[in-house]
Amino acid sequence: MDRLPIIYVRGYAGPTAGIDTAVDDPFYGFNHGATHVRVGGDGDPHFYQFEGPLLRLMGDEGYQLLVQGDQHRYLLGAADAALPPASLWVYRFYDQAATTFLPPPHENLFERVFSKIHHRVTADGFNIEDAAAGLYDLITLIRQKTGAPKVCLVAHSMGGLVVRCMMQKICFQPQDDGRSRLPAKDLVAKFFTYGTPHGGIDYQLDALDWVQQTFGPAGSDIFAPEKMYGYLQPGATFGDVPPRTSRFDPQTVPEEAFAAEDIFCLVGTNPKDYGLARLTVGPKSDGLVRIDRAYVRRAHRAYVYRSHSGSYGEVNSEEGYQNLRRFLFGPWQVLVGLADLPAAGDDDQWQADMRLAIRGLPVIISEQQASHWCPIQLGREIRRLSGKTERTVPLASTFLLEPAHAEPGIPSDKSAAPRMRYSITLRVFKLDGQDGHFRFADHLEQVPAWSDSLIVDIEPDTKENDLQAWAAWNSMVEGSSDSFDPITEGLPTAQRQPVAMEAEGRDYFCHIDLPHTARTLPVLGADARVKIHVRDRRAGR
């Protein structure tokens, strides 16, 4: 995959006092790593050193960080197309609102006290549309100085809303000199968000929602779902709310602005390790952003047990980085789902937990679990697909790296050619409930009706530009899975053949039958299969 410039857009810093702290960091937090990894909901922290996304992109992908004392001045002084496209940039949009670059004012005691209070409740100088317009200008400058056709945008929290404001509104407005702007899809190749409130932020108490929308302390009214209309809708003004006849949905990016398939949303599911905001937002969140509001509809997404920020935050996590790296550089897009399910029924009591793991990584790449407030609601998903020809319940979305990018943990003596190994673990549960209440008389808590792990080995043929795959359910492998490569070597001889891959242009499809015990469940049915859809993302194929 091409190495394009990467621009990081940070999140909300709060009032002026927080902005002043944020601008003291030369990389706005994109350089922060972590030494903690949590092993479970109530587990103890274990030491694990993650260097941070900035250093890892430099080490893993050969990116350069070009600052030279003043990033913007350095860009202006460079000749056109003279800088390397594989470069990292930080959009420092908060600098203009900071007070630390100004000489201290002459104030008496009363004025100093008032200023300190004022700086802790307001964010003078910050405007989301001005920040979005500045991002457009920065992208234009970086494209000019690197010669890159497009850039990749990586954003945390509010930074994703700055990007979307640029994509959905600013790009459709003329510049100050009257020239038209280019559409975002001509400027941006990929857009990745960590914990962005794409659907706004709402609280458990209606009174707090009203305060946020009405008063917007420190500019926080940009997170009020209805007021997002003002900076996401062309022709609207901030403060406007959608007309009653409008079909405005803050979690939808219009196709004419940017393609949803080029967006990836990392969704945090751990509220326990965030600040006091978690008490007002509730448990079904990352501590600040609710799970069901943290993604763009139809975009790729992964769920990770991380909080909004802090020691266990999404940006400074191995889970976040591995999803980012694969989205930006993985040439193969993979969609996994449950296919050929029965028609919708009236039973909403079926749920599934899912975990996606990659050989060589010390973390889970994506997981949806009831204990993390985000299981796959099988009954609801099947009902949603009722009447459709394609009845596939989505399970996971990820991307494959080339074998040259294989993780160091993959043993080199298992096969002549390096293979990528993924596993998806499924646990299906039937809840016993009636009229909204659980019944436990005949219920065994946390005992799944069925569970198993599908292990898939994939080997790209770079000469033929093709794929070959092997797959087996872990329950059928005779021995430890790490003893066999490909995994089918652990099956009886008659079952060791590769998976049959169907090719349609850039797309590859395969179907893997569920074990018999799974197909006896009424929610899955006798014909249920795992469908794997792989798409070659490389241009010019």
C-alpha positions as CSV (number, residue, x, y, z in Angstrom):
1,M,0.0,0.0,0.0
2,D,1.2,3.6,-0.7
3,R,2.8,5.5,2.1
4,L,0.7,8.7,2.3
5,P,1.2,11.6,4.7
6,I,-0.6,11.0,8.1
7,I,-2.1,13.9,9.9
8,Y,-3.2,13.5,13.6
9,V,-6.1,15.6,14.9
10,R,-6.4,15.6,18.7
11,G,-9.5,15.7,20.8
12,Y,-11.2,18.1,23.1
13,A,-9.0,19.9,25.6
14,G,-11.7,21.6,27.6
15,P,-11.4,25.2,28.8
16,T,-8.5,27.6,28.2
17,A,-6.6,26.1,31.1
18,G,-6.8,22.7,29.4
19,I,-5.9,24.2,26.1
20,D,-2.8,25.8,27.6
21,T,-1.7,22.3,28.9
22,A,-2.4,20.7,25.6
23,V,-0.2,23.0,23.5
24,D,2.7,22.4,25.8
25,D,2.9,18.9,24.2
26,P,4.7,19.2,20.9
27,F,2.7,16.3,19.5
28,Y,-0.7,16.9,21.1
29,G,-0.6,13.5,22.8
30,F,0.0,11.4,19.7
31,N,3.4,10.5,21.2
32,H,2.0,9.1,24.4
33,G,2.4,5.4,25.1
34,A,1.5,3.2,28.0
35,T,3.0,0.6,30.4
36,H,-0.3,-0.9,31.6
37,V,-2.6,-3.5,30.0
38,R,-5.7,-4.7,31.7
39,V,-6.5,-8.4,31.5
40,G,-10.1,-8.3,32.6
41,G,-12.9,-6.2,33.9
42,D,-11.7,-6.4,37.5
43,G,-8.2,-7.7,36.8
44,D,-5.0,-6.1,38.0
45,P,-2.8,-4.0,35.7
46,H,0.1,-5.9,34.1
47,F,3.2,-4.3,32.8
48,Y,3.3,-3.9,29.0
49,Q,5.4,-1.3,27.2
50,F,3.6,0.3,24.2
51,E,5.8,3.0,22.8
52,G,2.9,5.0,21.3
53,P,1.5,5.3,17.8
54,L,4.0,8.0,16.7
55,L,7.1,5.9,17.4
56,R,5.5,2.7,16.1
57,L,4.6,4.2,12.8
58,M,8.2,5.4,12.4
59,G,9.7,2.0,13.4
60,D,7.2,-0.3,11.7
61,E,6.3,1.7,8.5
62,G,9.4,3.9,8.0
63,Y,7.6,7.2,8.5
64,Q,9.5,10.5,9.2
65,L,8.5,13.2,11.7
66,L,9.3,16.6,10.2
67,V,9.2,19.5,12.6
68,Q,12.4,21.6,12.5
69,G,11.3,23.8,15.3
70,D,8.1,24.9,13.7
71,Q,6.1,22.4,11.6
72,H,4.1,25.1,9.7
73,R,7.1,27.3,9.0
74,Y,9.1,24.3,7.9
75,L,6.3,23.4,5.4
76,L,6.1,26.9,4.0
77,G,9.9,27.0,3.4
78,A,10.1,23.6,1.6
79,A,10.1,23.4,-2.1
80,D,7.0,21.8,-3.8
81,A,7.1,17.9,-3.8
82,A,10.5,18.0,-1.9
83,L,9.3,16.4,1.3
84,P,8.7,12.6,1.7
85,P,5.1,11.4,1.4
86,A,5.7,8.9,4.3
87,S,5.6,11.7,6.9
88,L,3.8,12.4,10.1
89,W,2.1,15.7,10.9
90,V,0.2,17.0,13.9
91,Y,-2.6,19.6,13.4
92,R,-2.0,22.1,16.2
93,F,-5.4,23.8,15.9
94,Y,-5.5,24.8,19.6
95,D,-2.4,27.0,19.4
96,Q,-4.3,30.1,18.4
97,A,-6.6,29.7,21.5
98,A,-3.7,29.3,24.0
99,T,-2.5,32.0,26.3
100,T,0.9,30.6,27.0
101,F,2.5,32.2,23.8
102,L,1.4,35.7,24.9
103,P,3.2,38.0,27.3
104,P,1.5,37.9,30.7
105,P,-1.0,40.8,31.1
106,H,-0.7,43.4,33.8
107,E,-3.5,42.5,36.2
108,N,-4.3,43.3,39.8
109,L,-5.2,40.6,42.3
110,F,-8.9,40.7,41.5
111,E,-8.3,40.5,37.7
112,R,-5.9,37.6,38.1
113,V,-8.5,35.6,40.1
114,F,-11.1,36.4,37.6
115,S,-8.9,35.3,34.7
116,K,-8.1,32.0,36.4
117,I,-11.8,31.3,36.9
118,H,-12.6,32.5,33.3
119,H,-9.9,30.2,31.9
120,R,-11.4,27.2,33.6
121,V,-14.9,27.6,32.3
122,T,-14.5,29.0,28.8
123,A,-12.5,28.2,25.7
124,D,-12.1,31.6,24.0
125,G,-10.5,31.5,20.6
126,F,-11.6,28.0,19.6
127,N,-14.3,27.5,16.9
128,I,-14.9,24.1,15.3
129,E,-15.5,25.5,11.9
130,D,-12.4,27.6,11.9
131,A,-10.4,24.5,13.0
132,A,-12.0,22.5,10.1
133,A,-11.1,25.3,7.6
134,G,-7.5,25.3,9.0
135,L,-7.3,21.5,8.5
136,Y,-8.3,21.9,4.9
137,D,-5.5,24.5,4.4
138,L,-3.0,22.2,6.1
139,I,-3.9,19.2,3.9
140,T,-3.6,21.4,0.8
141,L,-0.1,22.6,2.0
142,I,1.1,19.0,2.8
143,R,-0.1,17.7,-0.5
144,Q,1.8,20.5,-2.3
145,K,5.0,20.0,-0.4
146,T,5.1,16.2,-0.5
147,G,3.6,15.7,-3.9
148,A,1.2,13.1,-2.4
149,P,-2.2,12.8,-4.1
150,K,-4.0,12.4,-0.8
151,V,-3.4,12.2,3.0
152,C,-4.6,9.9,5.8
153,L,-6.4,11.4,8.8
154,V,-6.2,10.0,12.3
155,A,-8.4,11.6,14.9
156,H,-9.2,11.2,18.6
157,S,-12.5,12.1,20.1
158,M,-13.5,15.7,19.0
159,G,-10.8,15.6,16.4
160,G,-13.0,13.3,14.4
161,L,-15.8,15.9,14.4
162,V,-13.3,18.6,13.2
163,V,-12.5,16.3,10.3
164,R,-16.2,15.6,9.6
165,C,-16.9,19.3,9.7
166,M,-14.3,19.8,7.0
167,M,-15.5,16.9,4.9
168,Q,-19.3,17.6,5.1
169,K,-19.4,21.4,5.3
170,I,-16.2,23.3,4.7
171,C,-15.3,21.4,1.5
172,F,-18.7,22.6,0.0
173,Q,-18.0,26.3,0.8
174,P,-15.9,28.6,-1.3
175,Q,-12.6,29.9,0.1
176,D,-12.1,33.5,1.2
177,D,-10.8,34.4,-2.2
178,G,-13.9,32.9,-3.8
179,R,-12.2,29.8,-5.2
180,S,-14.1,26.5,-4.8
181,R,-12.6,23.9,-2.5
182,L,-11.9,20.3,-3.5
183,P,-14.2,17.6,-2.1
184,A,-12.8,15.6,0.8
185,K,-12.7,12.4,-1.3
186,D,-10.2,14.0,-3.5
187,L,-8.0,15.0,-0.6
188,V,-8.3,12.2,1.9
189,A,-7.6,8.5,1.3
190,K,-8.5,7.0,4.7
191,F,-10.0,8.4,7.9
192,F,-9.5,6.6,11.3
193,T,-11.1,7.7,14.6
194,Y,-10.5,6.8,18.2
195,G,-13.5,7.2,20.4
196,T,-15.1,10.0,18.3
197,P,-18.7,10.8,19.4
198,H,-20.0,10.6,15.9
199,G,-23.5,10.6,17.3
200,G,-22.8,13.2,20.0
201,I,-22.5,12.8,23.8
202,D,-25.5,12.3,25.9
203,Y,-25.9,11.7,29.6
204,Q,-28.0,9.6,31.9
205,L,-29.6,12.7,33.3
206,D,-31.7,14.8,31.0
207,A,-30.7,17.9,33.0
208,L,-27.1,17.5,32.0
209,D,-28.1,17.2,28.3
210,W,-30.0,20.5,28.6
211,V,-27.0,22.2,30.3
212,Q,-24.7,21.0,27.5
213,Q,-27.0,22.1,24.7
214,T,-28.1,25.4,26.3
215,F,-25.0,26.8,27.9
216,G,-22.2,24.7,26.3
217,P,-19.6,25.3,29.1
218,A,-16.1,25.5,27.5
219,G,-17.5,25.0,24.1
220,S,-18.9,21.5,24.9
221,D,-22.2,22.3,23.1
222,I,-20.6,21.0,19.9
223,F,-21.2,17.5,21.4
224,A,-25.0,18.1,21.7
225,P,-26.5,15.7,19.0
226,E,-29.0,18.2,17.6
227,K,-26.5,21.1,17.5
228,M,-24.1,18.9,15.4
229,Y,-26.4,19.8,12.5
230,G,-25.0,23.3,12.5
231,Y,-21.4,22.4,11.6
232,L,-22.1,19.2,9.6
233,Q,-24.8,20.4,7.3
234,P,-23.9,22.7,4.4
235,G,-25.8,26.0,4.6
236,A,-26.6,25.6,8.3
237,T,-25.2,27.9,11.1
238,F,-24.0,26.6,14.4
239,G,-26.9,26.8,16.8
240,D,-29.4,25.6,14.2
241,V,-31.2,22.4,14.9
242,P,-32.5,20.0,12.2
243,P,-36.0,20.9,10.9
244,R,-38.7,18.5,11.8
245,T,-38.9,17.3,8.2
246,S,-35.1,16.7,8.0
247,R,-33.7,13.2,8.0
248,F,-30.4,14.5,9.4
249,D,-28.5,11.7,11.2
250,P,-25.2,12.8,12.8
251,Q,-23.8,9.3,12.4
252,T,-24.1,9.3,8.6
253,V,-21.5,10.7,6.3
254,P,-23.0,11.5,2.9
255,E,-21.6,9.5,0.1
256,E,-20.9,12.8,-1.9
257,A,-18.7,13.9,0.9
258,F,-16.7,10.8,1.7
259,A,-17.1,7.0,1.3
260,A,-18.0,5.2,4.5
261,E,-15.9,2.2,3.4
262,D,-12.8,4.4,3.8
263,I,-13.6,5.2,7.5
264,F,-12.6,3.1,10.5
265,C,-14.1,3.7,13.9
266,L,-12.4,2.3,17.0
267,V,-15.0,1.9,19.7
268,G,-13.9,1.8,23.4
269,T,-16.0,-0.4,25.8
270,N,-14.2,0.2,29.2
271,P,-15.8,3.0,31.3
272,K,-14.1,1.9,34.5
273,D,-10.8,3.5,33.9
274,Y,-12.0,7.0,32.9
275,G,-12.7,10.1,35.0
276,L,-15.8,11.4,36.7
277,A,-17.6,11.7,33.4
278,R,-18.2,8.0,33.5
279,L,-20.7,8.5,36.4
280,T,-22.9,10.7,34.2
281,V,-22.5,8.9,30.9
282,G,-23.1,5.4,32.2
283,P,-21.6,2.0,31.8
284,K,-22.4,1.3,28.1
285,S,-19.5,3.6,27.0
286,D,-15.8,4.2,27.1
287,G,-16.4,6.5,30.1
288,L,-17.4,9.5,27.9
289,V,-18.8,8.3,24.6
290,R,-21.6,5.8,24.4
291,I,-20.8,2.6,22.4
292,D,-23.7,3.1,20.1
293,R,-22.7,6.7,19.3
294,A,-19.0,6.0,18.6
295,Y,-19.2,5.0,14.9
296,V,-20.2,6.2,11.5
297,R,-22.9,4.0,9.9
298,R,-21.6,1.5,7.3
299,A,-18.0,2.3,8.3
300,H,-15.5,-0.4,9.5
301,R,-15.3,-0.7,13.3
302,A,-13.6,-2.6,16.0
303,Y,-14.5,-2.9,19.7
304,V,-11.7,-2.8,22.2
305,Y,-11.8,-2.9,26.0
306,R,-10.2,0.5,26.5
307,S,-11.3,3.8,28.0
308,H,-11.7,7.2,26.3
309,S,-8.2,8.3,27.4
310,G,-5.7,8.0,30.2
311,S,-3.5,5.1,31.2
312,Y,-5.9,2.7,29.7
313,G,-6.9,4.9,26.8
314,E,-7.6,4.0,23.2
315,V,-5.0,6.2,21.5
316,N,-2.1,5.0,23.7
317,S,-3.0,1.3,23.3
318,E,-1.6,-1.6,21.3
319,E,-5.2,-2.6,20.3
320,G,-5.8,0.9,18.8
321,Y,-2.5,0.9,17.0
322,Q,-2.8,-2.5,15.5
323,N,-6.3,-1.7,14.1
324,L,-4.9,1.6,12.8
325,R,-1.9,0.0,11.1
326,R,-3.9,-2.6,9.4
327,F,-6.5,-0.2,8.1
328,L,-3.9,2.2,6.7
329,F,-1.5,-0.4,5.2
330,G,-3.3,-3.8,4.9
331,P,-3.9,-4.6,1.2
332,W,-6.7,-7.1,2.0
333,Q,-10.0,-6.1,3.6
334,V,-11.8,-8.9,5.4
335,L,-15.5,-9.1,6.5
336,V,-16.7,-12.0,8.5
337,G,-20.3,-12.9,9.1
338,L,-22.9,-15.5,10.0
339,A,-24.7,-16.5,6.8
340,D,-27.7,-18.5,5.7
341,L,-29.5,-18.0,9.0
342,P,-33.2,-18.8,9.4
343,A,-35.9,-16.2,8.9
344,A,-36.6,-13.8,11.7
345,G,-38.5,-15.1,14.8
346,D,-40.0,-13.5,17.8
347,D,-37.2,-14.6,20.2
348,D,-34.8,-11.7,21.2
349,Q,-33.1,-13.8,23.9
350,W,-30.1,-14.9,21.8
351,Q,-26.8,-13.2,22.1
352,A,-23.2,-13.9,20.9
353,D,-19.8,-12.9,22.2
354,M,-17.1,-12.5,19.7
355,R,-13.3,-12.2,20.0
356,L,-10.9,-11.6,17.0
357,A,-7.2,-12.5,17.6
358,I,-4.2,-12.4,15.3
359,R,-1.2,-14.7,15.7
360,G,1.8,-12.8,17.0
361,L,-0.1,-10.0,18.8
362,P,-0.3,-9.7,22.6
363,V,-3.8,-8.2,22.5
364,I,-7.3,-8.9,21.1
365,I,-7.9,-6.9,18.0
366,S,-11.6,-6.6,18.5
367,E,-14.1,-8.1,21.0
368,Q,-17.8,-7.8,21.6
369,Q,-18.9,-9.3,24.9
370,A,-22.0,-9.0,27.2
371,S,-19.6,-8.2,30.1
372,H,-18.4,-5.2,28.0
373,W,-22.0,-4.0,27.3
374,C,-21.8,-4.8,23.6
375,P,-22.7,-8.4,22.6
376,I,-24.0,-9.2,19.2
377,Q,-27.8,-9.3,19.5
378,L,-28.5,-12.3,17.2
379,G,-32.3,-12.1,17.5
380,R,-32.4,-8.4,16.7
381,E,-29.9,-8.7,13.9
382,I,-31.8,-11.6,12.3
383,R,-35.0,-9.6,12.5
384,R,-33.3,-6.6,10.9
385,L,-32.4,-8.8,7.9
386,S,-35.9,-10.2,7.5
387,G,-37.0,-10.1,3.9
388,K,-33.5,-9.5,2.5
389,T,-31.9,-11.9,0.0
390,E,-28.6,-11.7,1.8
391,R,-29.1,-12.7,5.4
392,T,-25.6,-12.3,6.9
393,V,-25.1,-11.0,10.5
394,P,-21.8,-9.1,10.6
395,L,-19.3,-10.4,13.1
396,A,-16.0,-8.6,12.5
397,S,-14.2,-6.3,10.1
398,T,-10.4,-6.3,9.8
399,F,-7.5,-6.0,7.4
400,L,-4.6,-8.3,6.5
401,L,-1.0,-7.1,6.2
402,E,1.4,-8.5,3.7
403,P,3.6,-11.4,4.9
404,A,6.5,-9.0,4.8
405,H,4.8,-7.2,7.7
406,A,4.2,-10.4,9.7
407,E,4.3,-10.1,13.4
408,P,7.6,-11.1,15.1
409,G,5.7,-13.7,17.1
410,I,4.9,-15.9,14.1
411,P,7.3,-18.9,14.1
412,S,9.4,-19.1,11.0
413,D,10.0,-22.9,11.1
414,K,6.3,-23.9,10.6
415,S,6.1,-23.5,6.9
416,A,8.1,-22.6,3.8
417,A,6.0,-19.5,3.2
418,P,4.8,-17.1,6.0
419,R,1.1,-17.4,6.7
420,M,-1.2,-15.0,8.5
421,R,-3.3,-16.7,11.2
422,Y,-6.5,-15.2,12.5
423,S,-9.0,-16.7,14.9
424,I,-12.6,-15.7,15.7
425,T,-14.1,-17.0,18.9
426,L,-17.9,-17.3,19.2
427,R,-20.0,-18.0,22.2
428,V,-23.7,-18.1,21.7
429,F,-26.1,-17.7,24.7
430,K,-29.8,-18.0,25.2
431,L,-31.1,-15.7,28.0
432,D,-34.1,-16.9,30.0
433,G,-36.4,-13.9,30.4
434,Q,-40.0,-12.8,30.4
435,D,-41.5,-9.3,30.4
436,G,-38.1,-7.7,30.6
437,H,-36.9,-9.7,33.6
438,F,-34.4,-12.6,33.9
439,R,-35.6,-15.9,35.1
440,F,-32.8,-18.0,36.8
441,A,-34.7,-21.1,38.0
442,D,-33.5,-23.3,35.1
443,H,-30.6,-21.1,34.0
444,L,-26.8,-21.7,34.2
445,E,-25.2,-18.3,34.1
446,Q,-22.3,-17.8,31.6
447,V,-22.7,-21.3,30.2
448,P,-23.0,-20.8,26.4
449,A,-25.3,-22.9,24.3
450,W,-22.4,-23.3,22.0
451,S,-18.8,-22.0,21.8
452,D,-15.8,-22.6,19.5
453,S,-13.0,-20.8,17.7
454,L,-12.5,-20.8,14.0
455,I,-8.8,-20.7,13.1
456,V,-8.0,-19.4,9.6
457,D,-4.6,-19.5,7.9
458,I,-4.2,-17.2,4.9
459,E,-1.3,-17.2,2.4
460,P,-1.2,-14.6,-0.4
461,D,0.4,-15.6,-3.6
462,T,2.2,-12.4,-4.6
463,K,3.2,-13.8,-8.0
464,E,-0.4,-14.8,-8.9
465,N,-2.0,-12.0,-6.9
466,D,-4.2,-14.6,-5.4
467,L,-5.1,-16.0,-2.0
468,Q,-5.1,-19.5,-0.5
469,A,-6.7,-20.3,2.9
470,W,-7.1,-23.2,5.3
471,A,-9.6,-23.2,8.2
472,A,-10.7,-25.5,11.0
473,W,-12.8,-25.3,14.2
474,N,-10.6,-25.6,17.2
475,S,-12.8,-28.3,18.7
476,M,-11.9,-30.5,15.8
477,V,-8.2,-30.0,15.8
478,E,-6.4,-33.0,17.4
479,G,-3.9,-31.3,19.6
480,S,-2.7,-27.8,20.3
481,S,-3.4,-25.3,17.5
482,D,0.1,-23.9,17.5
483,S,1.5,-27.3,16.6
484,F,0.0,-27.2,13.1
485,D,0.6,-24.9,10.2
486,P,-1.6,-24.8,8.2
487,I,-4.2,-25.5,10.9
488,T,-5.8,-28.3,8.8
489,E,-2.7,-30.5,9.6
490,G,-4.5,-31.2,12.9
491,L,-7.5,-32.7,11.1
492,P,-8.0,-36.2,9.8
493,T,-6.3,-36.6,6.4
494,A,-9.5,-36.4,4.4
495,Q,-10.2,-32.9,5.7
496,R,-6.9,-31.2,5.2
497,Q,-7.6,-29.6,1.8
498,P,-7.6,-25.8,1.5
499,V,-10.8,-23.8,1.7
500,A,-12.5,-23.3,-1.7
501,M,-12.2,-19.6,-2.5
502,E,-14.6,-18.1,-5.1
503,A,-13.1,-15.1,-7.0
504,E,-15.2,-12.3,-8.5
505,G,-12.9,-9.6,-9.7
506,R,-11.2,-8.0,-6.7
507,D,-13.4,-10.0,-4.3
508,Y,-12.9,-13.5,-2.8
509,F,-15.5,-15.5,-0.9
510,C,-15.5,-18.7,1.1
511,H,-18.1,-20.4,3.4
512,I,-17.2,-22.6,6.3
513,D,-19.9,-24.8,7.9
514,L,-20.6,-24.4,11.6
515,P,-20.1,-27.5,13.7
516,H,-23.1,-29.8,14.0
517,T,-23.8,-28.8,17.6
518,A,-24.1,-25.1,16.5
519,R,-26.5,-25.9,13.7
520,T,-28.9,-27.6,16.1
521,L,-29.6,-24.2,17.7
522,P,-32.8,-22.7,16.3
523,V,-31.3,-19.2,16.1
524,L,-28.5,-20.5,13.8
525,G,-30.3,-23.3,11.9
526,A,-29.2,-26.3,9.9
527,D,-27.7,-24.2,7.0
528,A,-25.7,-21.7,9.1
529,R,-22.2,-21.0,7.8
530,V,-19.4,-18.5,8.5
531,K,-19.0,-16.3,5.4
532,I,-15.6,-14.7,4.8
533,H,-15.4,-11.9,2.2
534,V,-11.9,-10.7,1.3
535,R,-11.4,-7.7,-1.0
536,D,-8.1,-6.6,-2.6
537,R,-7.7,-2.9,-1.8
538,R,-4.8,-2.3,-4.1
539,A,-5.4,0.1,-7.0
540,G,-4.7,-0.9,-10.6
541,R,-5.4,-4.6,-10.0
